Amino acid sequence: MKYIQTEYSGPLSGTVHIPGAKNSSLAVLAAACLADDIVTLEGIPHIDDVRVISDISRDIGMELRREGGRIIIDPRWIDNAVIDPGKASSYRASYYFAGALLAKFGKVTIGFPGGDNFVSRPFDQHIKVFEALGAKVTFLNDCFIVEAAELKGADIYFDTLTSGATINAMLAAARASGRTQLHNAALDPEVVDTAAFLNRLGARIYGAGTETIRIEGVPYLTGGTHTIIPDRLIAGAFLMAAGLNGGQVTVTDVIPEHLGACLAKLEEVGVHVECGDQHITAFGSGSLKATRIRAGMYPGFATDLQQPMTALLLQAKGKSIVTDRVFPKRFAHVAQLRRLGAEIELKRESAFIRGGLALYGGWVHATDVRAGICLLMAGLTAEGYTRITGVEHIERGYEDVIGSFRSIGAKVSMHEWDTREQPPQSMPR
């Protein structure tokens, strides 16, 4: 069993290159199934979720290989649309294969999506999309089947903002007959990036990044080349790290406009930021102010950043409040932070944080990728050693978490626990 060990590191300082966005990559890799020729993708990160997609690709007959910093995909020889339930359940975005393969095969069998263990996702909106386009959805014990003799364009009104269902609707509608209009669509940069990729292949998608998206179905899509946008969520976490002990961190190869709400909050708590065309530098003052965070859908403060922000707010004297109504149960990290001495009270969808208290190292467990980064950041401010299990969750979203944090001076290392030995009493079970 692997675990990450951290210790107090003082001010963090350095530069971090930001890789391609995980959430864009998972959507675009599945979207490549829609193409009728070879696709080249740049910026796809080396993460566990991408390795699962590579396995799924082999299962369905799609060639996927890395050549340097590129991934080359040949979807011309896809011979089936049956996705192994075990592989589908190992990551959340597996549902994109349903939208991407439906137009070509008329029937897709896929396991239920898995991934982060913090809350059930609004999967009902995906089902709503498929049914609106004329498909029938059947649920079995370990998988579901989506089938349609023909996909026909429709007006679809989302009941809630959902990036995943908005993307899946674009995939399914791209080769449907007629016009599809999506209302109350998500505005996320990853939605825009997926639409840009499909349009490069010949899709006709208009309005991505607004509340109404129009898709004019086309009979086929060509191949093409596309570069994934930078991961705004990884960038945000490293900028927050600059404020932990009064450091200075620069993130490069980013799109500052994607981080507007995050940068505004950093300034509010006392971390100064300076933006260039493709880089951002955060300057920690060493003195942080308590604040209130309300997570929301883009362009609001991202729910994926409320956990690492909590680690930063533990250093701010006074009471901070973090509210997450996007995923109200996304607070599994709170119990783990308490093991390090944090004083946090949970009330429904809000965490009340008493900041400015000393933290002490201990064993903690990450239940999802962002919780893992939160615990790692907290460990960099704690006295003694902090040891984090659940490393597999972090590796789903970070291609080299140890190297990246070491590049800014963090004292962090990866270790292997011999499971034949008796675990420490304080290790989470």
VOMI-42605 format. One record per residue (C-alpha): z, y, x; residue number from 0. Coordinates in nm, 2 decimals. Layout:
REM residues N
R      up   north    east    k
R       Z       Y       X  NUM
...
***
This chain:
REM residues 429
R      up   north    east    k
R    0.00    0.00    0.00    0
R   -0.10    0.34    0.14    1
R    0.11    0.65    0.12    2
R    0.08    1.00    0.25    3
R    0.36    1.15    0.45    4
R    0.42    1.53    0.48    5
R    0.68    1.75    0.64    6
R    0.76    2.12    0.64    7
R    0.46    2.29    0.81    8
R    0.53    2.66    0.82    9
R    0.25    2.91    0.74   10
R   -0.08    2.74    0.69   11
R   -0.38    2.90    0.86   12
R   -0.74    2.80    0.91   13
R   -1.08    2.74    0.74   14
R   -1.18    2.46    0.50   15
R   -1.54    2.37    0.41   16
R   -1.55    2.30    0.03   17
R   -1.76    1.99   -0.07   18
R   -1.98    1.95   -0.38   19
R   -1.79    1.95   -0.71   20
R   -1.67    1.61   -0.82   21
R   -1.72    1.68   -1.19   22
R   -2.08    1.80   -1.13   23
R   -2.15    1.50   -0.91   24
R   -2.04    1.24   -1.16   25
R   -2.25    1.40   -1.43   26
R   -2.56    1.45   -1.22   27
R   -2.55    1.10   -1.07   28
R   -2.56    0.95   -1.42   29
R   -2.82    1.20   -1.53   30
R   -3.05    1.07   -1.26   31
R   -3.11    0.77   -1.48   32
R   -3.31    0.99   -1.71   33
R   -3.57    1.06   -1.44   34
R   -3.90    0.87   -1.41   35
R   -3.93    0.93   -1.03   36
R   -3.72    0.96   -0.72   37
R   -3.43    1.21   -0.72   38
R   -3.26    1.36   -0.41   39
R   -2.91    1.50   -0.44   40
R   -2.73    1.71   -0.18   41
R   -2.36    1.79   -0.16   42
R   -2.23    1.47   -0.33   43
R   -1.88    1.41   -0.19   44
R   -1.77    1.08   -0.03   45
R   -1.51    0.99   -0.29   46
R   -1.41    0.67   -0.46   47
R   -1.56    0.76   -0.80   48
R   -1.90    0.80   -0.63   49
R   -1.86    0.45   -0.47   50
R   -1.80    0.31   -0.82   51
R   -2.12    0.47   -0.94   52
R   -2.31    0.32   -0.65   53
R   -2.18   -0.03   -0.76   54
R   -2.29    0.04   -1.12   55
R   -2.63    0.15   -1.01   56
R   -2.69   -0.18   -0.83   57
R   -2.58   -0.36   -1.15   58
R   -2.84   -0.19   -1.36   59
R   -3.12   -0.20   -1.10   60
R   -3.12    0.16   -0.99   61
R   -3.15    0.21   -0.61   62
R   -2.89    0.46   -0.47   63
R   -2.85    0.51   -0.10   64
R   -2.71    0.77    0.14   65
R   -2.92    0.93    0.41   66
R   -2.71    1.17    0.61   67
R   -2.58    1.43    0.37   68
R   -2.82    1.33    0.09   69
R   -2.82    1.07   -0.18   70
R   -3.16    0.92   -0.27   71
R   -3.19    0.77   -0.62   72
R   -3.48    0.56   -0.75   73
R   -3.43    0.51   -1.13   74
R   -3.78    0.36   -1.18   75
R   -3.65    0.00   -1.16   76
R   -3.36    0.02   -1.40   77
R   -3.38   -0.31   -1.59   78
R   -3.07   -0.31   -1.81   79
R   -2.81   -0.08   -1.97   80
R   -2.50   -0.29   -1.96   81
R   -2.22   -0.13   -1.76   82
R   -1.95   -0.36   -1.64   83
R   -1.63   -0.28   -1.83   84
R   -1.41   -0.31   -1.53   85
R   -1.61   -0.06   -1.33   86
R   -1.65    0.18   -1.63   87
R   -1.27    0.18   -1.68   88
R   -1.20    0.27   -1.32   89
R   -1.31    0.63   -1.37   90
R   -1.33    0.88   -1.66   91
R   -1.69    1.00   -1.64   92
R   -1.85    0.66   -1.69   93
R   -1.93    0.77   -2.04   94
R   -2.22    0.97   -1.90   95
R   -2.42    0.65   -1.86   96
R   -2.42    0.61   -2.24   97
R   -2.60    0.95   -2.28   98
R   -2.82    0.90   -1.98   99
R   -2.95    0.55   -2.07  100
R   -2.97    0.57   -2.45  101
R   -3.32    0.73   -2.47  102
R   -3.48    0.48   -2.23  103
R   -3.32    0.16   -2.36  104
R   -3.21    0.23   -2.72  105
R   -2.89    0.03   -2.66  106
R   -2.62    0.08   -2.41  107
R   -2.31   -0.14   -2.36  108
R   -2.03    0.02   -2.16  109
R   -1.66   -0.02   -2.10  110
R   -1.41    0.24   -2.22  111
R   -1.37    0.53   -1.97  112
R   -1.06    0.53   -1.75  113
R   -0.95    0.76   -1.47  114
R   -0.65    1.00   -1.47  115
R   -0.35    0.86   -1.63  116
R   -0.20    1.17   -1.81  117
R   -0.35    1.20   -2.15  118
R   -0.62    1.06   -2.38  119
R   -0.93    1.27   -2.37  120
R   -1.12    1.39   -2.67  121
R   -1.37    1.10   -2.67  122
R   -1.43    1.14   -3.04  123
R   -1.66    1.44   -2.96  124
R   -1.88    1.21   -2.76  125
R   -1.91    0.97   -3.06  126
R   -1.98    1.27   -3.28  127
R   -2.28    1.36   -3.05  128
R   -2.43    1.01   -3.05  129
R   -2.40    0.97   -3.43  130
R   -2.55    1.32   -3.49  131
R   -2.85    1.22   -3.28  132
R   -2.90    0.91   -3.49  133
R   -2.71    0.64   -3.29  134
R   -2.47    0.38   -3.42  135
R   -2.15    0.33   -3.22  136
R   -1.97   -0.01   -3.23  137
R   -1.63   -0.07   -3.07  138
R   -1.53   -0.40   -2.92  139
R   -1.22   -0.51   -2.74  140
R   -1.31   -0.39   -2.39  141
R   -1.63   -0.19   -2.44  142
R   -1.84    0.00   -2.69  143
R   -2.21   -0.02   -2.78  144
R   -2.43    0.28   -2.86  145
R   -2.77    0.20   -3.01  146
R   -3.05    0.39   -3.17  147
R   -3.41    0.30   -3.25  148
R   -3.49    0.67   -3.20  149
R   -3.29    0.97   -3.10  150
R   -3.37    1.28   -3.31  151
R   -3.26    1.64   -3.24  152
R   -2.97    1.78   -3.45  153
R   -2.73    2.07   -3.48  154
R   -2.40    1.97   -3.34  155
R   -2.08    2.17   -3.38  156
R   -1.80    2.07   -3.14  157
R   -1.45    2.07   -3.30  158
R   -1.30    2.16   -2.96  159
R   -1.42    2.29   -2.63  160
R   -1.51    1.98   -2.42  161
R   -1.71    1.99   -2.10  162
R   -1.77    1.61   -2.09  163
R   -1.91    1.59   -2.45  164
R   -2.12    1.90   -2.39  165
R   -2.28    1.74   -2.08  166
R   -2.32    1.40   -2.26  167
R   -2.50    1.58   -2.55  168
R   -2.74    1.74   -2.30  169
R   -2.81    1.40   -2.15  170
R   -2.87    1.23   -2.48  171
R   -3.08    1.51   -2.63  172
R   -3.30    1.58   -2.32  173
R   -3.54    1.30   -2.42  174
R   -3.47    1.30   -2.79  175
R   -3.75    1.40   -3.03  176
R   -3.72    1.75   -3.16  177
R   -3.47    2.03   -3.11  178
R   -3.09    1.99   -3.06  179
R   -2.85    2.29   -3.07  180
R   -2.50    2.26   -2.95  181
R   -2.25    2.51   -3.10  182
R   -1.90    2.58   -2.95  183
R   -2.03    2.44   -2.62  184
R   -1.82    2.44   -2.30  185
R   -1.90    2.72   -2.06  186
R   -1.80    2.54   -1.74  187
R   -2.00    2.58   -1.42  188
R   -2.04    2.20   -1.41  189
R   -2.22    2.22   -1.75  190
R   -2.46    2.48   -1.61  191
R   -2.51    2.28   -1.29  192
R   -2.61    1.96   -1.49  193
R   -2.85    2.16   -1.71  194
R   -3.00    2.32   -1.39  195
R   -3.06    1.97   -1.25  196
R   -3.22    1.84   -1.57  197
R   -3.44    2.14   -1.59  198
R   -3.56    2.08   -1.24  199
R   -3.68    1.74   -1.36  200
R   -3.87    1.90   -1.65  201
R   -3.61    1.91   -1.92  202
R   -3.60    2.22   -2.15  203
R   -3.24    2.32   -2.18  204
R   -3.16    2.69   -2.27  205
R   -2.83    2.87   -2.28  206
R   -2.61    2.66   -2.06  207
R   -2.31    2.87   -1.98  208
R   -2.30    3.02   -2.33  209
R   -2.14    2.89   -2.65  210
R   -2.48    2.78   -2.79  211
R   -2.71    2.55   -2.60  212
R   -3.06    2.46   -2.72  213
R   -3.24    2.15   -2.60  214
R   -3.61    2.09   -2.67  215
R   -3.66    1.71   -2.62  216
R   -3.93    1.60   -2.38  217
R   -4.10    1.25   -2.35  218
R   -4.04    1.21   -1.98  219
R   -3.88    1.36   -1.67  220
R   -4.01    1.38   -1.32  221
R   -3.82    1.34   -0.99  222
R   -3.68    1.63   -0.79  223
R   -3.42    1.77   -0.55  224
R   -3.09    1.93   -0.64  225
R   -2.78    2.06   -0.46  226
R   -2.45    2.02   -0.63  227
R   -2.23    2.33   -0.67  228
R   -1.91    2.36   -0.47  229
R   -1.59    2.22   -0.60  230
R   -1.40    2.52   -0.74  231
R   -1.09    2.31   -0.81  232
R   -1.05    2.20   -0.45  233
R   -1.12    2.55   -0.34  234
R   -0.85    2.69   -0.57  235
R   -0.59    2.44   -0.44  236
R   -0.65    2.54   -0.07  237
R   -0.63    2.91   -0.16  238
R   -0.29    2.84   -0.32  239
R   -0.18    2.66   -0.01  240
R   -0.20    2.99    0.18  241
R    0.08    3.13   -0.03  242
R    0.32    2.84    0.03  243
R    0.48    2.97    0.35  244
R    0.29    3.30    0.40  245
R   -0.03    3.18    0.57  246
R   -0.40    3.27    0.57  247
R   -0.66    3.02    0.45  248
R   -1.04    3.07    0.42  249
R   -1.25    2.84    0.20  250
R   -1.63    2.84    0.28  251
R   -1.94    2.74    0.09  252
R   -1.79    2.85   -0.25  253
R   -1.90    3.06   -0.54  254
R   -1.63    3.32   -0.59  255
R   -1.74    3.39   -0.95  256
R   -1.63    3.04   -1.05  257
R   -1.27    3.11   -0.95  258
R   -1.21    3.44   -1.13  259
R   -0.90    3.34   -1.33  260
R   -0.75    3.16   -1.03  261
R   -0.80    3.46   -0.80  262
R   -0.65    3.70   -1.05  263
R   -0.33    3.48   -1.08  264
R   -0.30    3.45   -0.70  265
R   -0.31    3.83   -0.68  266
R   -0.05    3.85   -0.96  267
R    0.20    3.63   -0.77  268
R    0.15    3.81   -0.44  269
R   -0.13    3.62   -0.26  270
R   -0.40    3.87   -0.16  271
R   -0.76    3.75   -0.18  272
R   -1.08    3.88   -0.02  273
R   -1.42    3.75   -0.13  274
R   -1.75    3.74    0.05  275
R   -2.08    3.60   -0.08  276
R   -1.99    3.24   -0.01  277
R   -1.63    3.25    0.11  278
R   -1.28    3.35    0.00  279
R   -0.98    3.42    0.22  280
R   -0.62    3.41    0.08  281
R   -0.34    3.59    0.26  282
R    0.01    3.48    0.18  283
R    0.27    3.76    0.19  284
R    0.57    3.53    0.23  285
R    0.72    3.68   -0.08  286
R    0.60    3.55   -0.42  287
R    0.66    3.67   -0.77  288
R    0.73    3.45   -1.07  289
R    0.46    3.46   -1.34  290
R    0.33    3.29   -1.65  291
R    0.03    3.06   -1.65  292
R   -0.16    2.95   -1.96  293
R   -0.42    2.69   -1.88  294
R   -0.74    2.71   -2.08  295
R   -1.10    2.61   -2.09  296
R   -1.34    2.80   -1.85  297
R   -1.34    3.09   -1.79  298
R   -0.97    3.07   -1.84  299
R   -0.72    2.93   -1.58  300
R   -0.83    2.57   -1.52  301
R   -0.60    2.29   -1.64  302
R   -0.69    2.11   -1.32  303
R   -0.52    2.39   -1.12  304
R   -0.20    2.42   -1.31  305
R   -0.04    2.14   -1.11  306
R   -0.11    2.28   -0.76  307
R   -0.01    2.62   -0.90  308
R    0.32    2.47   -0.99  309
R    0.39    2.38   -0.63  310
R    0.32    2.74   -0.53  311
R    0.55    2.88   -0.81  312
R    0.84    2.67   -0.68  313
R    0.84    2.92   -0.39  314
R    0.85    3.22   -0.62  315
R    1.20    3.35   -0.70  316
R    1.28    3.37   -1.07  317
R    1.15    3.19   -1.37  318
R    0.79    3.10   -1.41  319
R    0.63    2.93   -1.71  320
R    0.33    2.70   -1.70  321
R    0.17    2.62   -2.04  322
R   -0.11    2.37   -2.08  323
R   -0.25    2.34   -2.43  324
R   -0.57    2.18   -2.30  325
R   -0.39    1.86   -2.20  326
R   -0.03    1.92   -2.32  327
R    0.09    1.59   -2.16  328
R   -0.04    1.67   -1.81  329
R    0.30    1.71   -1.67  330
R    0.37    1.37   -1.50  331
R    0.42    1.56   -1.17  332
R    0.73    1.74   -1.30  333
R    0.95    1.43   -1.28  334
R    0.83    1.37   -0.93  335
R    0.90    1.73   -0.82  336
R    1.25    1.69   -0.95  337
R    1.30    1.41   -0.70  338
R    1.25    1.67   -0.43  339
R    1.51    1.91   -0.58  340
R    1.29    2.12   -0.81  341
R    1.45    2.26   -1.12  342
R    1.18    2.24   -1.40  343
R    1.25    2.20   -1.77  344
R    0.98    2.07   -2.00  345
R    0.95    2.19   -2.36  346
R    0.65    2.06   -2.55  347
R    0.34    2.19   -2.36  348
R    0.53    2.42   -2.12  349
R    0.71    2.38   -1.79  350
R    0.99    2.63   -1.72  351
R    1.02    2.66   -1.34  352
R    1.32    2.80   -1.15  353
R    1.16    2.90   -0.82  354
R    1.30    3.00   -0.48  355
R    1.52    2.69   -0.44  356
R    1.52    2.46   -0.14  357
R    1.32    2.14   -0.16  358
R    1.41    1.81    0.01  359
R    1.18    1.53    0.11  360
R    1.18    1.20   -0.08  361
R    0.95    0.93   -0.23  362
R    0.72    1.05   -0.51  363
R    0.42    0.91   -0.69  364
R    0.09    1.07   -0.78  365
R   -0.05    0.97   -1.13  366
R   -0.37    1.17   -1.10  367
R   -0.56    1.36   -0.83  368
R   -0.43    1.71   -0.91  369
R   -0.07    1.58   -0.94  370
R   -0.12    1.43   -0.60  371
R   -0.22    1.76   -0.44  372
R    0.07    1.93   -0.61  373
R    0.31    1.68   -0.45  374
R    0.14    1.71   -0.11  375
R    0.17    2.09   -0.13  376
R    0.54    2.07   -0.23  377
R    0.60    1.84    0.06  378
R    0.47    2.10    0.30  379
R    0.76    2.33    0.19  380
R    1.04    2.06    0.18  381
R    1.30    1.98    0.44  382
R    1.25    1.64    0.59  383
R    0.97    1.39    0.51  384
R    0.80    1.36    0.17  385
R    0.61    1.03    0.11  386
R    0.35    1.01   -0.17  387
R    0.23    0.69   -0.33  388
R   -0.06    0.66   -0.57  389
R   -0.30    0.77   -0.29  390
R   -0.59    0.60   -0.48  391
R   -0.58    0.88   -0.73  392
R   -0.61    1.15   -0.47  393
R   -0.90    0.97   -0.30  394
R   -1.09    0.97   -0.63  395
R   -1.14    1.35   -0.59  396
R   -1.09    1.43   -0.22  397
R   -1.31    1.28    0.05  398
R   -1.08    1.35    0.34  399
R   -0.75    1.50    0.21  400
R   -0.57    1.44    0.54  401
R   -0.84    1.60    0.76  402
R   -0.88    1.89    0.53  403
R   -0.51    1.98    0.52  404
R   -0.47    1.92    0.89  405
R   -0.75    2.17    0.95  406
R   -0.52    2.45    0.82  407
R   -0.21    2.33    1.02  408
R   -0.05    2.10    0.76  409
R    0.17    1.82    0.90  410
R    0.04    1.54    0.70  411
R   -0.06    1.18    0.78  412
R   -0.17    0.85    0.61  413
R    0.04    0.54    0.64  414
R    0.04    0.18    0.53  415
R    0.34    0.02    0.37  416
R    0.37   -0.35    0.43  417
R    0.43   -0.48    0.07  418
R    0.60   -0.79    0.21  419
R    0.89   -0.57    0.31  420
R    1.16   -0.45    0.08  421
R    1.07   -0.10   -0.05  422
R    1.33    0.18   -0.01  423
R    1.56    0.23   -0.31  424
R    1.42    0.58   -0.36  425
R    1.05    0.46   -0.37  426
R    0.90    0.51   -0.72  427
R    0.82    0.18   -0.89  428
***
